[in-house]
Amino acid sequence: MKTSAIQQLRKQLAANQPTFGMWVTLEGASITEMAVALGLDWVVIDAEHGHLGWQEIVQHLRATVRSETVAL
């Protein structure tokens, strides 16, 4: 996830513009890769309600590293 992506998301939220994203609770990082490919603005990596361990969380974060999708 790039700093510019975070700044863009903040601008959209401040301007009350719609943003699009998804909640991720599954272990497979391919879900986050699909979100990035679709051009979603954000993904929430839910470690509380899903069955994600640290290794899976890191894989989800890596899927967003060079994208315009913000991982929350």
N, C-alpha and C positions, 0 to 999 in steps of 0.2 A: 504494500500500500504506500503510495507516494504522499509526501507532504502536500503537494498540490491537490490531491484528491480530498484530503481532510479539509483543506481550506475551501474547496469548491462545495463540499457538503455543508460546511458551516454557513457559507453564503446563501445556499439554497434554503436552509432552515431559517436563517435570519430574515430572508425575504418572503417567508411563508409560502415557498414554492413546493410542489410535491416532490418527494424522493421515493425511490423504489428499492426494495431490498427483500431479504428473507431471513428467517430464523433457522439456524442450523443446529440440529440435535443429533444427527447421525454421525457415525465415526468416520466414514469415508470422505476424504478430502475432495473426491471427484464432485461432490455436491457443490462445494465452494468454487471449484474450477468451472462448473457450469454457470454459476452466478456471475463469475468474472466474464465468461464468454458472452453471456447475455447482456453485459454492460450495466448490471445493477449498481446502484449508488452505494449500497452498504449490505453487509451480512452481520448478523449477531451470532457469535459462536457461543451457544448456550451450554455451559458446563454444569449448570445447576440442575436442569430438568432432563438433560440427555445423559448418555453413558460415556462421556468423553473423558479420556485420561489426558495427561500432559502431552504425551506423544501425539495423539490425534489433534489436540489444539494447535500444536506447533505446525503440523501438516496443513491444517486449515489456514493458518496465518501465512505460511509459505506460498499458498495458492494465490494470495492477494498481493504479494510483495511488489511486483512490477506492474500492477494494474491500477485502474482508477476506482476500484471498488474498495471501500473502507471497511475494515474488519473491526467490529465492536465486541 
